[in-house]
Amino acid sequence: MAVDSALSSPLGPPACEKDAKALRFIEEMTRNAEAVQEKVLAEILSRNADVEYLKRYKLGGATDRETFKSKLPIIKYEDLQPEIQRIANGDRSAILSAHPISEFLTSSGTSAGERKLMPTIQEELDRRQLLYSLLMPVMNLYVPGLDKGKALYFLFVKSETRTPGGLLARPVLTSYYKSEHFKTRPYDPYNVYTSPNEAILCADSFQSMYAQMLCGLLEREQVLRLGAVFASGLLRAIRFLQLHWQALASDIESGTVNQKIADPSIRDCLGKTLKPNPELAEFIRMECSKENWEGIITRIWPNTKYLDVIVTGAMAQYIPTLDYYSGGKLPMACTMYASSECYFGLNLNPICRPSEVSYTIMPNMAYFEFLPHEPADSFGLTRSDPQPVDLVDVEVGKEYELVITTYAGLYRYRVGDILRVTGFHNSAPQFHFVRRKNVLLSIESDKTDEAELQNAIDNASRLLREFNTSVGEYTSYANTKTIPGHYVIYWELLIKDSANSPTNEVLNQCCLAMEECLNSVYRQGRVADNSIGPLEIRVVRNGTFEELMDYAISRGASINQYKVPRCVNFTPIVELLDSRTVSAHFSPALPHWTPERRR
């Protein structure tokens, strides 16, 4: 129930006094975005005035924006690698930050193809916790009654490593979950998880998932929301239930824990709550043994109000599958925008349609600049020297590459995310996440990015609708072993009626439908230059992409941050995909192309 109107916020009536305070903070920060940004930069530069990196550029203790921008270059990770390597090797001098580097946060293994080490300092945990504390007050404006139940969130840690100099290196979420901020968090009726800390903090992903799923089933009627970091993580949990429901039901029926769960802390924790419940076990067997799993989420967890998952960017392709498993009844909430480098902002309208998700940048998190991003023309050319603009000076409708300066010692660092301005909340801009700035596929002069590939997949998928089939998962590969080279797209299909599956002819037409959506440079290569061969779709058997994830995790990827790579070139992965291929299909004709745009 909303609190007294005296505490009301322009965002809406808060659910409680704690929420009112959080909403007022959001209003204060966004109304004064320019002043907050100026203060943040001055704080960062004054506290780090004597660090080696700033001295190198002769900043001379200046804290104003003009001097800062005139003296410090905009950089990429590769520019900072020597300094990061020194810190990793044990150099404890003030290289990037006056505050000691407490650990490294490892970026997603699938971001631009390499695992990066991001330096961080202890106080950054406070900053991340601050942003987390704003999420539920906003959600409570849209979904009432979340204090009357629990959240089933599938959260995981990765076993950490140490650099040669002894610093921990681990994903940002592992750092957070292992922190006292998370482990000893105060009780909040609006944020109660079904998963005990012991299950979340177990490094064995099977035991962790099993325990979290078991707890979620035991409290099925108390669950008001389901979530994971990425949409793919929630689908992995559903797949886990498909594979292990019999064992889970057996544990529930007997009140004992499966012997595969060897972690003593998990066994002890579950032993205190697990009691024989034959009725629940029978219900799970009845629902999970059905061939049709459409709507399984709302069948098992009938009081679920929404799914809390990221479905923007590359995750958008999971929306149809999530709709299938939820019966199309549940909104998908994208609540925040964050990375290993920095936490950026939050979604002030979290129950909007996935295509309408916009994140409001919180100006207190870091100092933000934005490089105007212009798509390449048909010759692959862009404007040579775009000038960055400040947070409050971005323009609605334009796309920008995000550049950050952080308290932890990143200065004018290009994150690699392309954002489109959709509007403002007060004076703080709101952005739609477009894509990572990286080229996925290239045979010759063609350059196909993630957004283009996703659009082509969406276009081809329309041909599958009459067969009640969708693309459950995909990746791609630039096959340059053939002459000419060609694009290979691996599809794992979600076929709801095996008696009415797509024909070979339809799948061949899907190849052509994809090509029609690709850029003019690609189509010119196909039609006029004969430098690119017909696009190929290879259909792989169900479960292949789960094997791909297992392989990535075995090589050190984080289960929290894992995203299916949209392009693969590592030979063992290509071989794995090829060994699981059940059929191959090629574009039967040339795509449309005319030279009119040439100048």
N, C-alpha and C positions, 0 to 999 in steps of 0.2 A: 504494500500500500504506500502511495506517495506521501512524502512528508509535508509539513506545513508550507503553504505557498510563499512564505517569507524566504524560504531557502531555494525557491525555484530558480531554474537556469534557463537562458535562452534556448538551450538544446532541448529542454523539456523538464517536466517535474521529476526530481530525483526520488529514488526508492527509499533512501534513508539519509541521515545526516552525513555519513561518511561519503556517500555518493555526491551529495551536494557540494562538499568541499572539493572533490575531484573535478566535477563539472565546472566549478568556478575557476579552478586552476587552468583548465583547458581554455576557458574564455579569456582569462588574463593573458596567457601566453600568445594566443592567436590574435588578440586585439592589438598587442604590442610587439608584433613579430619583428619589426625593424629594429626597435630598441633592444629587444632580447638578443637578436643576432649580433648587434654591435657589442653588447656586453659579453656574449659568449666568446667572440673572437678576441676581445681584449683580455679576457681571463686566460684563454689558452696561450696567447703570445706572452703575456707578462709572467706567468708561472714558468714558462719554458724558455725565457729569454736567453738563458745561458747554455742551452743544449747545443751540441755540436752542429746539428743540421741547420738550425736557424742562424748560427754564427757564420756558417759557410756562405750564406747568402747576404751577410752583412746587414741584417735587419736592425741592428743597433738598439734593441730594446723598444722599437716602435710597436705600437699596438693598433694603429689605425688601418682601415681597410685599404686606403690608397697606396701606402707604403708596402703593405703586405702583398698586394696584387702586383705591384711593379717590380718587386724583387724576387718573389718565389715563383718558380715554374709550376705549371700543372703537370702532374706526374702519373705514371702507371706503376703497377707492382714491380715490373722489371727494373725501373729506375731506383727503387728502394731496396732491392734484393741484397746488395752488399751490406747495407746497414743492418738489415734484418738477420742476415747470416752471422754478422759479428755478435749481435745480441744472442742469437741461438747458440753460438759457440762459447758463450760465457763472458763476453765483455759487458761489465756492469756500469760503465761510465754513462754519463747523460748524453746519449747519442740522439735519441728522438724525444724523450720525455724526462722532465726533472723528477717525476715520480718513478719509482722502480717499476720496471716491467714485471708484472706478476705471473704472466703466462702468455702463451700464444694460443689464439683461436684459429683453428684450421677451417678454411673455407670448404664449401661443398666440393667433393671430389669430381663433380661433373661441371663445375663452373670454369669455362674456358679451358678445360682439359687438364688442369693441374691443381694440386692441393697447395694453397697459399697459406703462409703463416702470418697472422695479423697480431701485432703486439697489443696488449691491453694492460690496464692498471687496475688496482683493487677497487677504486671508487667507481669504475664503470658498472660494477654490479648494482650499485645504488641507482645509477641512471637507468639501467635496464628495468630494475624493479619498479621504478617510478612509472615507466610506461606501462608495464604490466598492470599496475594498480589502477590505471585509467580505463582498462578494457571493460570490466564488468559494470561500472557505473554507466557507461554508454549503452551496453547491451541491455541493462535493466530498463532503459527508456523504451525499448522496443519489445522485449519479451518479459512480461510480468511473472512473478511467482517462482523465479529460479532459486529462491532460498528454501523452497519446499521440497527439494530433491537433490540429486547428485549429478556429476558429470562423469561420463565414461570416456576418458581421454587415453589414447594409446601413446605413451611417452617412453622414450628409451634413452639410455646412456651408451656411450662408446667407451671401451677401455682406452685410457689415455696413454700417450707415449711421452718421452722426455727428449729434449734436444741435447746435443753434445755438451752444452753448458749446464744442463740440469733443469731447465725450465719445462713445465708441463706444456704439452701441445695437445689440444682436444677441441672438439666442436663447441660452439658457443652454448648450445643447449645442454651439453654434458656439463660444462662449467657451471651453468645456472642450476641445474638439478642437483649437483653435488655441493652447492653452496649452502651456507646456513640460511640465506634468504629463502631458499625453497624448503630445505629439510625441516627448519624450525619455524615455518610461516605460521602466523597466528590464525586461529580458527576464524573462518569467514563463512557464514551460512550461504552466501551467494557463490562460493567457490569451493565446494566439497567434492573431492574425487572418490570414485569407487576404488581406484587402484591405490594400494598402500605404497608408501615410499620404498619399502623393501622390494616390491616388484619393479617399480620404475628404475631403481638404482642397481638392479641386477644386470651385469654386463653381458650375460648369456641371452641373446635375443629370443631364443625359443622359450626358455624358462620365464623370461620377463613377459613375453606375449601370452603364454599359457596362463600365468597367474593373473594378468590383467583381464584376460577374457573370462576366466573363471569368476573373478570378483564381479565383473560386469553382468554375468549371467545370474549370479546369486542375488544381485540387487536390481534385476531387470525392471521392476515396477517403480523403483526410485529414480531411474535414469531419466533425466530431462534433456540431456544433450550428449551427442557423441562427437568425438573429434580426434584429430591427429594433426601433426604439423602441416603435412601436405595431403592433398586428396588421395594421392597414391598410397600413403600410409594407412588411411582408413580402408581402402580397398584391399590392401595386404591383410589387414585384420579380418575382413570378411572372408578372404580366401583361407586364412588360418582356421576360421570356424568351419568352413566347408571340409577341410582336411581332418580336423580333430574333434568334431562335435561328439563323436561316440565316446572318446576318452573323457571328455569334459562331463558328459552326462553320467558316465560311470562314477566319476569322483563325486558328483552331486548326489547321486543315489546312495552311495555308500558312506559319504561323509569323510572320505579319506583322500589324500593327495597322491596323484600319480607318481610312481617311482622315478619317472624321468625328471621330476623336479627335485634336484639334489641340493640346491642352495639352502643351507640350514635356516637362514633368516626368513626366506619365503615360506619354507615348510612350517616354521614356528608360527609365523604370522597367520597363514591360512588355517593352521590347526586350531587356532583360537576362535575362528569364525565359521568354519565349515562344519555343518551338521547334516546328517542324512535327510534328504528331501526327495523321496521317490516321485512325488507329484511333479516337481519342477523338472526332474530328469526326464520323465515321460513326455512332458510338454516339449522339451528341447528335441528329443528324438522324433517326435511327431512332426515338428516344423522343419527340422534340418534334413529329414529323410525324404522330403518332397522334392521331386525333380525340379519344380519351378521355384527359383529363389527370388523372384520379383517381389519387392516389398519386404524382404526378410528383416530389414532394420526395424521397421515399425511393427512387424509381427512379433519379434523377440522383445523389443523395447518399445511398448505401445505408447508411452507418455513422452516420447522424444519430441522436442519442439523445434530443434534445428540441428544442423551439422556444422561443426566448427572446423573448417578446413580451408587451406589456401587453394583456390581454383582460378587464380589469375595467371597470366603468362602461359607457360608450357603446361600448367596444371589444368587449363581450361578443357583439354581433350578428355578429362575424366568425368566431366559433368554428366554426359548421357549414362555412363555406367553407375554413377552415384544415384542418379534419378531412378534407374532400374531397381537398384537394391533398396531404395527408400520408397518405392512406389510413386515417385514423382510428387510426394506430398510435403517434403521438408525443404525449407530454405537452407542455403549454404552460406555461412557467415565467414567472410574474410575479415579478421579483426585488426590485424596490425601488419606493418611493413618493416622488416628488419633484415640485417645481414650480419656476417661475422665482423665486418668493419665497424658497424654502428647500428643502433636501433633508430629508426627514422620517424615513424609516426603511426597513426591509427585511423581506422575507418569510422567516421562519425555516423554512418548509416549502414550498420553491419548486416541488416536483413535485406539489403537491396539485391537486385538480380546480379549474378556474377559478372555479366558484361558491363554493369554500371559501377563496379567497385572503384572507389576513389579513396586514396589515403591522404589525410591531412598531415602535413609535415609539422612536427612539434619543434619550434625554433630553439628550444633550450637544449636539445640533444647534441647538437654539433653546429659548426658553422657551415652553411650550405651555399654552394654556387651551382650554376646550371649552364652547361655548354649547349648552345643551340645545335640541334641535330637535324641535318637535312639529308633525306634519302639520296643515294647516288642516282645520277641520271643514267640514260641508256648507255653512256660510255664509261660508266663506273666512276664518274667524277663528282666531287662535292666541293662546296666552298672551302677554300684552303685554310682560312684563319678565322673561325667563329670566335667571338669574344664572349666570355662568361658573364652572366647576369646574376644579381643577388636574388635571394628568396622572394622578396616582395615584388620584384620587377619582372617576373616571368609573365608570359602572355597566354591567355586562354586559347586552347586549340593547338598550340605549338608543342613540339617535342624537344626534350632536352636530355643530355647525358648528365647524370648526377656526379658532382664533385664535392668532396667533404674535407673538412679540417676538424680533427677530433682532439679531445682532451688527452687521449692516449698516445698521440704523437704522429698522426697522419696529417700531412699538410698539403692541401690542394690535390687530393688523391682521387683519381677517376675510378668510381666504383664499377662502371661498366653496365649500369642499368639505364635503359631508355624509358623516359616517363613522358606522358602527355598531360598537359594542364587541362583540367576539366572545370575548374572554378576556384572560388576562394571561400574559406570560412573566416569571417572577419578579414584580417589582412594576411592570413596564412594561406598559401596556395594548396589546392587539392590535386592529386595526380593519379592518373590511371597507369598502372605498370604495363608497359608495352612488351618489352623483351630484354634479354641480355644483348649487349652489343657484341655480337660475334657471328661470323659466317659459318654456317653449318656445312654446306655442300658447294663444291666447286670442281668442275672438270677442266675448264679452260679459263676463259675470261668471265664466265658466269659466276655469280655469287648469290647463293640462296640462303637467307637467314631463317631463324626459327619461326618468326611470325608468318613469313611466306609459306613455309612448309606446312605449318598448322592450318593455314587458310586452304591450301591445296588438299590436305587430308579432309577438311570439313566439306569441301566441294565434292570430292569423290565419294564421301560417305553418304551423300544424298542418294546415290544409286543403289545403296544397300537397304534403304528403308523399306522398300516393298517386300524384302525378304526378312524383315524383322531382325536385321543384323546391324551391328555397329562395330567400329574399330575400338577394341578394348585397350590396345596398347600399340605403340609403334616406335621405330627408330629408323635411321637411314645410313647409307654408306655410299661414298663416291667410288664406284668400281672403275679404276683406271687400268685394270688388267686387260679389258676388252679394247678393241680399236674400232671406232672411237670409244671412249669411256662413257659410262652412263650412270644414272642415279638408280640405286637399289633401295627400295622401301620395304622394311619388314613389318608385316601386320599380324597381330594376334586378334582374331575376330571373336566377338561375343555373338554367337548364333543362338537365338532363342527357340528356333524351331528347326531341328536338324533335317526334317523332311522337306523343308523349303529353303535350303541354303543357296547362296549366290552361285550362279553358273560360271564356267570359265570365261564365257563371252562377257558377262557383266564385270568380272574382275579385270579383264583386258580393257574394258571401257573405263574402269576406274583409273587405270594408268593414264589414259588420254585425258580424263577429266582433271587429274592432277597437273598434267603438263599445261593444260589451257590456263591454269591459275598461276603458273610460274612467270617470272619477269621476262621482259622482252629480250634481254641479252641471252637468256637460256633458250627461248623459242627461236631466236635468230640462229643460235648454234645448231639447233635441231633442223631448221628448215633451210636456211641459206648457206651456212658454213659447213654443215655436216661434221661438226666438231663434237657433237654429243649424240650418243645412241639413244634408242627408245627407252623410256623409263620402265623399270621392272618392279613389280610388287611380288614379294615372296611371303606367302602365308605360312606362319609357323604354328606349331601345335600349341594347344592351351597349356599354360604353365611355364612357357619358355621365358617370359620376362621375369617371372619369379626366380627362375634359375639364374638369370642375368643379375638380378639384385643380390642373390646369395653369393654369386661369384665376386661381385664388387665388394660386398661386406667382408668376404674372406681375404680380400686384398687391402682392407683397412678403411673402406668407406664407412661413414656414419649412417646408421639406420634411420636417425632423425632427419638428416640432411640429404639423404639419397634421393636423387631425382633420376628417372630413366634418361640416359643420354640420348638426345635427339639425333646425334650423329655418332657413329662408331668407326674407329679405324684400327683399334688394337686387335692384332691377328687372332688371339685366342677367343675374343668375344665374337668376331665375325665367324670364326669356325663353329662356335657354339650355336649361333643363330642359323648358320647354313645346315648344321647337322639336325636341326629341329624343323627344317623347312618341309612342308607337305605338298606345296604346289607353287609354281612360278608363272607369272603372267606379264605380258609385255604390251606396251602401247601399240595398238593396231594401225595407227595412222599418224601423220604429222600434225602438230598443233597449229593453230592459226597464228600467222605472223605476217606483217606487212612492214615495209621500210619507211612508211610515211614520217615517223618521228625523227628519222635521221636528219641531221642538219649539215 
